[in-house]
Amino acid sequence: NERMSDFDGYIKLGTVKNDLTVVSLTKKEVSISSLSSLDLINLSNDDFDGHKDKIFFAELYDKNGKLISRNTELGTAPRDFEFLKPDIKINVTRENDTVYLSFTSNVFARGVYVDFKNHDLILSDNFFDLFSREPYVVSIKTELSEDELLKDITIMTLYDIS
């Protein structure tokens, strides 16, 4: 914890296959003093390393359930990983001047890149992995309509460039 204050929250750790089948999932509460560190969990690499179809993920949430950070690790080198073609769906909702884009995929999607062809917009996140069936939500402050955004959006993944 590199903060000047204590942190309370939880972590979610797990392993999924490239088709998003959950292999393992662990949730653990976290309570840590400021400017300190601690070991939370010890994991075995036996069910992960060297697998061409498994992804390890870790997510950190605060005590209110707000996502703080997330990370993924492939079970093998990217050149050896068995990527499947993702079918990414977007759901758009608006709340005042903020638009929320909810992304889902039928399979693991590495390096999802979101951009707009004709508009310079600042997204809360424009480069991420989709590693669960739960939507990943990105926000944008804009007056553009939901239809205008959907017509202008460009999405690419690592699968598209391989």
Secondary structure, DSSP 8 states (H G I E B T S, - for coil): --SSS-EEEEEEEEEEETT--EEEEEEEEEEE-TT---------STTTTT-TTEEEEEEEEETT--EEEEEEEESS-GGGS------EEEEEEEETTEEEEEEEESS-EEEEEEEESS----BS-SEEEE-SSS-EEEEEE--S-HHHHHHHEEEE-HHHH-
